[in-house]
Amino acid sequence: MFGRSWLSFGFFVPMLAALLMVIAVACGSSATSTTAAVAPVATVAPAATDVPAAAATAVPSAAATAVPIPTAVPTATSAPVVVSAPAYVKPYGTLDFAEKELGVYQGWPGETGFPQWSYMTITSHEGLFSLDGTTTLWGRLAKDWSTSADGRVWTINLREGVPFHDGVGELTAEDVIWSHTEMAVEGSKGGTGPAMRRLWQNPDGYLVALDDHTIEVDTGQSQWDLPIFSLTPGGNGAFIVSKSQALELEAELGDKLEVNSQGLLAGTGPWEKVETRTGEWWKMKAFEDHWRKVPFFEELIIHELPEEATRVANFQVGKIDFFAAAPDGLGSLAEVEGTKFMSQQDASQSHLSLHGQYYWHADDMSKDPKNSNWAPEIPYVSSNPDPASEEWARAVKVRKALGMSINRDLLIEELLNGEGRPLSMWAWMGHDVQANAHWKWDYDVEQAKQLLAEAGYPDGFELEITAAIRGAPAEEEICEAIGDMWADIGVTAHVQNVPYTVLRQTTYDRSQTGIFCHAVGPGVEPNILWGSMWSPDVGWTTGLSHKYLTSNDGSTTNPNPAALEKIKTTFDPKERWEMSRDLGDWLWDNALDIGLYTVNVVYVLGPEVDPWTEHLQRGDARRISALEWAPHRQ
């Protein structure tokens, strides 16, 4: 593949000058043909972080080898990094693994929900771009791409001869345009709708196919983040399906929702759907015509096993080959004969999302029904949207009390087996060097009690807290532990554990007014996740909308108009980070985001499979990735 780590600061220094002078070209290519001389599967060796069963306690910690996250688009000056795909080897055998929740296999862009979106993009469907384990951007279905001098027009060249499953045909520019356009529809089930409209459907720009394999996207203004919303694997990256197949099936069945519910749309991924049984398993087969890498295993079965004890029992008797293990159970799993471990660093970050803070039209909720569920009766929600008001100050004290009464070190030590680090705010995992040093939660129960008393709650209050089950380690246990910790300051927490497929609708329709323990994967920059969290027009939300974050009304009460929009349209990374820190200070001072911790994911591997650490990807590190690279045990 060709690419360059987005962390390479050599790109940032000449960026503005380069944009004014030439087209910045980013080559992102992986081998499109196979060569007999390439070593077969037997030569795939485990990476240095792979841990044999006898050394289970040596699984590396995040502090030792935390993986940084990219900070800008690549440039023409990048030196190619070539990783050859192995020669074709006839796949054989079955690879079984387990996850907490799969959801209904779907496939219509814009209508596919989460978590199924994530699992589809590690198996059957692909997007234009990917991030490898070193945060290098490379072209998946995009062969190469370039930007205009002003950073506004993107030209994307697609790989030629990429086949869809089921003999549907080959990938064209029209398929890419149609898929991204469907992602951009109002009410899109993923979190990418607003970003797709901003980038791919900008009213001041255009989107055209120059030929069968070339796309030109005018984003209306300089916008640096176009590749981020076309990344797979991931939970929100746009994936590509066949336009002609989609339209034919829609005409045949009469409705795109029916096409989606049956999961009929073919992808281009290394795995092809065979059969799915909701709530039980998805069965896939190796796609032997894949353009890049044919899997080593002939069959893949993903089992839905919500309980950790069930996953452990199935692993112990050999019914599943691997799963993401709860950190506190690694020692006992190491005793299973033939066990190895594979670790992905900084794979997930968790925070508390405080819902009900829909201040966007607090003066007149009828202006925007979508953001009308403002809940000022809740202690951590202000009854006045003005940050200078007494009501706002009282709610800030409540939020600070909730944040400082959580013993993050204890959670990491006891429930994550040390496989994590405290986190100040969501979206800043991997960006410690860019964060302001004073963003740190100090555990202080007495100070928390004092703040509650000053806010008018000397005897505490009741609240609802829910574990948003998204596949992160110990997420349910930690949410329950936080509820117990709040009892120390007089807060009675009613804890719920609910599948995310149930919870997500309450975030879309803004009916949710409780607190979520919520995990996501790594972010390219904080503002990418922020834009998905707080823009009032997004589908999914973390419960907050405020004019300080996203308004461009020029109001004197809003000294920072359109803050998120400014960051999105700033190509210079140094300026972007300064803006992000300034916005982060406002969020921190007002305790609008309560970070919890980052955590590594440790996969326990049975005797039939070897690690493939060097191929793990960063699009959504909460999920296992690169399953086509999972090798047979040698």
N, C-alpha and C positions, 0 to 999 in steps of 0.2 A: 504494500500500500504506500501511497505517497501522502505526506502530510507534515505538519509541524505542531509541536506542542503550543497551545495557545498561551502558555505561561512564558514563552520566550520573549523577554523584554526587548530583544533586539528588533522585534517587529514594531513595538510601540513608539520608539524614538523617531524613526523616519516616517511614521504613518501619515501624518498630516501632509508633509511635503510630497510624499509619494502619491497620495490621493489627488493632489493638485496637478501632478505631472503625468501620471500614467495610469493605466488600468492595473489594479492589483489582482493577480491571478493566483488562485489557490488550487494546486493540483492535489486531488484526493483520489488515488487509484489503487485498487487491489488487483492482483493477477487475475486476468479474465480467461486464461487458458491454462491447462495443466501440462506438466512435462514429466515424462517417464523417469527422468533422472532424479526427480525429487524424492527424498526418503519417504517410505511408507509409514503407516501408523506406528510401527514398532519403535521408531526413533523418537517419538514424542516423549520428552523427559519432564518430570515435575520441576516446578520453579523452586527457587530458594526458600520461599515461604511455606512450602508444603511440609506438613508435619506428620511423621509416622505415628502409629498408635502408641508406641512405647514412650513417646515424648509429648503426650497430649498437653501437658502444662506449658509447653514452649510455644504455643500458638502466639504469634506476635501481637503486640498491643498497638492501639492507634497512636499512642504517643511516640512509639519508636519509628514508625514508617508511614505517618499520615500522608495520604496522597493529595497533592494540591489540585485545585480545580482551574480550568482554563479561564482566561480573562479577556480575550478578544479574538476576532476572526483572523485566520492566517493570511500570509502575504506572499507576493511573488518571489520574495527572496528566500523562501523556505527550501531547504535541501531535502530531496526525497529520501524517505525511509522505506525500504522495500522489505516486505514480508511475503514470501511466496506461499501459495496454497500447496498442499501436498498433492501428489499424483492421485488419480482416482483409484480408490480401493473399494471393492464391492462391500457395501455395508452388511453387517450381520448382527444378530442378537437384539435383545430388548433392553432399553434403559428406562428404569422406573424411578420416579422421584415424587415427593409429596409436598403439598402446599396447604396453608390453612384454608384458603378460599380461592376458587377459580372464577365463579360467576358463569354466566351463559355465554357460550362461544357465539360471537356475532360477526362483525366485519364490515358494516356499512360506515364509511367515514362520517363523522359527526353524530352518529347514532350509537356507536359502540361505547359501552360504559367501562367503569373501572371496578374491579381489578382485571377483568378479562382483556382489556386493552394491553396491559403489560405482558400478559402471557402470550398473546397473539404476536406481539412484536419481538419475542424471543424465539418464536417458532415459525409461524406461517406467513407473516406479513413484514414488509420492510419499508423504510423511508429513504430519503435522499442521502442522509448523513449519519455518521456514528462517531462516538468518542471511544478510543481504545483505553486500556488500563492506565496509560501514561498521560491521559487527557489530550491526546493528539486527535484533531479532527480529520476524518478521512471520508472519502466519498463512497457511499454504499451504492445506491442506484444512480447517484451523480458521479460521472467520470471526472469532471473538473468544473470549475466555476470561476467567475471573475466579478469585480465590482467596477462601476464607473468612477471617474475621478472625484465626483461629489458624494460617493457612497450611497447613491440613490437607486441606481439600476444594476440589477444582478442578472448575469447571463449564466445559465446552468446547462451544461452539456451532459446528456444522459448516456449511460452504457447502452450499447447496441446489442441486439440478440438476446436480451434477458427474457426468459419465458415465464409466463404465468402457469400455475398449476392447472390441471384438468384439460390441458390442450386448448386453453382459452385464447392464446395468441401471445404476442410479444409486447413488452413495455414500450409505450410511446409518450410523447410530450402531452398529448391530449389526456392520457390516463392520469398523469401527474397533476395537470391543471384541474381536471375534474375532481380528483380526490381532495386537493387542497381547498377547492371552492366549496365542496360539501362540508369540509371541516369548519368553514367560515360561516355557516348558516347560523342565524339567530336560534338560540336554544340548543346549540351543540352540546352533546352529553359530556364531552371532555372539557378540560380547562383551557383549550387552545382557541376557542372561537374568537374572542376579541383579538388575540394575536394574529390569527389567520386573516381577519378582516383588516387589521392595521397594516399587515405586510403584503398579503397576496390579493387583497381586494380594496386597496386604498383608493378612495374616490379621486385623489389627486394624481394617481398613477395609472398603471395598466398592467395587463398580464396577457402575453401572447406566446404562441408556439411559432418560432421562426422556421422550424422544419420538424420532421418526425422525432428528432432527438435533441432539440435545442429549445430552451424556454428563456424568455426575457421577462423579468419582473421589475416594474417600476414601483417602488414602495412609497412614492409621494414626497418623501424627504429622506435625508440621510438616516438610515436605520441599520445598526450593526448586527442585530441579533437574528436575522432571518434563518440561518442554519439551525438555531437552537430549537425552533418549533417544528423542525423536520427531522429530528434525531430519533432513531430507533436503535436498540430497544429503549423503551421508556413508557411512562404512564400517560404521556400527553403528546408525544411526537407524532406528526402526521404520517400515516402509512398509506401505501398506494394499492389501489385495486384497478381492475379493468373497467373502464367507462362503458364499453360496449356490452360487457356481460351484465353490469349493474342495470343498465337501461332495459336490456332484454328481459331480465328477470323481473324488474319492476312492472313492465308491461304485462308479463305473463301472470304474475301473482296479484297485480293490482295495487300494490302498496310497498314502499321501500321498507317500512317497518316489518312487514312479513318476510321480506328477503333477509332483513337483519336477524330476525328471530330464529330463522332456520340456519343462519351461518353459511350462506351459500356462495359468498364472493371469494374468489380465488386470490391468493397473494403470490409473491415471488420468493418467499423465504425458503430456507433449507429443509423445512419440515412441511409436509402436506397433511391436512386434516383427513382422518379416516372416519372417525365417529366420536361423538361426545355424549356424555350422559350427565346432565346438570346435577351438581351436588355429589358426583361420584368420581368421574375421570374424563380426561381428554386423551384420545388415542391419535397418534400421528405416525406417518411413515416418512422415511428419508426421501427427499426429492432429488432423484438421481440426475436431473437435468439442471441443478442449481448452477448459476453462473460463476460462483466463487468456490464453494466448499460443500461437498457432499458429506453428510454425517458419517461417522464411523459405525454408529448403530443403525440397524435397519428399522427398528420400531422405537417410538418414544411414548410412554404413558405417564401423564401427570395425574396423580391421585389427589383428591380433595380430602384431607384428613385434618379437621379443625383442632383436635386435641394433641398436645405434645406427647402425652403418654401413648397414644395410638401410633403416632409416627415412630416413636422409639421402639415400640413392640414390633411394628412391621419391619423396621430396620434390623432388629436383632434376629429375626427369623428369616431374613433375606428376601422379603417381599418387596422392599424398595431398596434402591441402590444408593440414594443420597437424599439429604434434606438439610435445611438450615436449622442447626441445633440450638436449643436454648443454652446460653453460656454456662449456666450452673450445672448442666448435665454432661459436660464434655468429659469429665473424669470417668464416669461410668461407661460412657460410649467407647472410650479408649480400650476398654477391656474386651470388646467384641473382636474376635479374631479377624485379621485382615483389614482393620479400620485404618484409614488415613484421614487427615484433615486438610481442608483448603480454606484459606482465609482471604476475605476482601476487606481492606482497610477503609475506615470512614464511609461505610456503605449506607448509613441511615442517620438522620437527625430528627430529634423529637422536640416538640414544644407543646404548650397549652394554647389552644385557640379559644378565645373568649367571645362567644357569639352573642348577638343581640345589640351590638354596637353599630347600628346602621344610622349614622348621623347625617348621611348625605343630604336628605331633604327633611331634616328634623323640624324645620319651620312649617312644612306643608307636605305631609306624606303622600297626599293624593297625586303629587307631581311624578312620583316614581314608585308604583306599587311593588316593584321587585325589591326595593330596599325599604319597605314600609314597616318591617317588624322590629322597630326600635323598642327596646325593653327597658325603659328608665327605672322600672321598679326593682330591677336586680342591683344589688349593692355595687358590683364592679362595673356597671354601666352608668354613665353620667346622665342626669336628667336635663342637662344643658350642654349643647354641643360646643359651646365656646370654651376653648382651652384656658381662657383667663378667668373663668367663673369659679365661684366657690363650690358649686355642685361638681364640676369637673375635678377640682382638687381633691374632694372627698373620694371620688371614685378612683383616682390615681392612688391614694393611700391604700384603698382596699386591694387594688391590683398588686401593689408593691408588697403588701402583707402576704398575699397568696404566693408570690414568687419567692420571697426570702424565707418562708417557713418550710421549704422543700430541701431536704438534705440530699443533694445530688451525689455527693461522694459516697454516701451510704447506699443509694440506689445502684450506683455503678459497681461498688464492691460486692454487695450482697446478691443482686439480681442479674447483673451483667458479667459476673466473674472477672471484673476488672477490665473487660473489653470495651472501654469507652472513655469519654472525657466530658466534663461539664460544658454546657453550651449557654452562652448569654442570650442570643436571639436566634430564632430560626433563620435559615438561609445563609448563615455565616460559617457553616462548617467548612473547614479547609481554607478559610480566609483570615485566619488569626492575625497574620502579619499586616492585613489591611484594616482590621477592626480597631476601634478606639480602646485604649487600655482600661478605661474606667468601666467598661461594660462587663460587670462581673457580679453575679448574685452571691452575696454573703449570707450564709445560713444563720439566722438570728430570730429565734422564736419570741424572745422578750420584746424586741423592737417591733416585730410583726403585731403582737398583742397591743402595743402602744399605738401603732398606726390605726388599727381597727377601732380602738377606743376614741381616737381623735376624729375618725370618720363617722362616729355615731353608732358603732356596733361593739360595745364593750363585752357583750355576752355572745358575740359571734352571730352567725346566721346559717341558713341551709342553702345548699346549692346542688346542682346535678352535674356529675362528671362522667364522661363516657369514653371508654377505650375504643378508638376508631381502629378496628382490626385490619391492618394493612400488610401484615407479613413481617413486621419488625420483631427482633428478639425481645421476649419478655414484656411485650407492650401491655398485655392485660394485667400481669402481676404488678408492674410498675404503676399503672393507673390506680390500682387498688391501694398500693402503698402510699401514694400521694394523698389519697383520701384519708388514710389513717394519720398521716403527718399533720393534716389540717385540723384534725381533732385536737391537737395540742394548742391551737390558738382559738378554739371554740367554734370552729366551722364544722358543721355536720355535712358531710359529702355523701350523696346517694350515688353509688357507683354502678354503672351499667356496662356490660360487654355486648356490643351489637355488631353484626357483620357490616362492613362498610357499604355493601350494596344496598343496605337498608338506610344507613345514615346519609348517604350522599344526596338523596333527594331533598332532605331537610336543609342542606346547605344551598341547593339550587333555588328552592322556593323561599329561602330566608325564614322558614318556620322554626329553625333551630335557635334556641336562646341559652343553651347550656354551655358547658366547657368540654372540649375534646382533648384527650391525649392523642396527639397526631404525629405520625412519622412520614417523612419523605426521603428521597434520595439526595445525592449531592447536587448543588446548583452551580451553574457556570459562573454566575455573579449573583449577589443578593437581589438585585433589582429584577431579575428574571422571575424569581418566585414571588417577590413583592407584587409585581404586576398582575400575577394570577390570583393573589390573595385579596387585594384591596380595591381594585378598580370596580366601580359600581356596576359596570356592564358585563362583568365576567359571569360565567355560569357558576362554577364552584367558588366558594368564599370561605375565609376563616372567621367570618363574623364581624368584620370591621369595614366601614366605608366612611370617609371623612374628606371634606373639601381641602383640607391641608395637604392631603396626599395626592389628589388627582384633579382638583378644580383648576380651571383656567379663567375664572370669572374676574380676576384682578381685584378681588375684594380686599379692603384694608384689614379685615380680620384674618386674612390668609396671606401671610408674608412669603409664602413659598408656593406660589401657584404652579400647578401642573408639574410637580416635582418628579413624579414617575415618568411622565412623558418626556421631560427634559433629559433624563438619564437614558431613556431608550434611543433617543435621537442624537446622542453624543458619541462620535466615533473615537475620540481621544480617550484611551483607557484611564489616564491619570486624572482627567477631568471627571470621568464617570465615578471613579473611586472617591474622589473628594465629595461629589454630590451624594453618593451612597452613605458616606460617613456622616454628612450633615443631616440627611434624612434619618439615619440611624440614631443620631443623638436625640432628635425629637421623639422618636418611637421609644427610646430607652427612658428619657426623662418622664414620659407619660405612661410608662409600663404597659404599653399596648401589645407587647409580645413577650411571653414568658418562655424563654428557652429552657430546655431540660438537659439534654446530653447528646453526644454523638456516640455511635456504636459500630463496631466491626461486625460483619456477618461471618460465621464459621460454619462451613459445610462439612458434614461427616460423610465420608465416602466408604462404601462397602467394597468387598473383595473383587467385584467385577469391573470396576472403573478406576482409572488413575486421575490425578489432578490435571486441570488445564488452566492453571492460574494465569499463565502468560497471555491467555486469550480473553480473559474476563474484561467486560466493557463497563463504561461509566454512565451510560444514559440514564439508567434507573438501577443503581447498585443494590437496592433492596431486593431485587429479583436476581436469580441466577441468570447468567447470560452465556452466549457462545456455546450452546449445547451441541452444535454440530462438531465442535472441537473436543467434546468429551471422549477420551480414548479408552479402549479396552485395557484392562489391567494386564501388564506384561510380567 
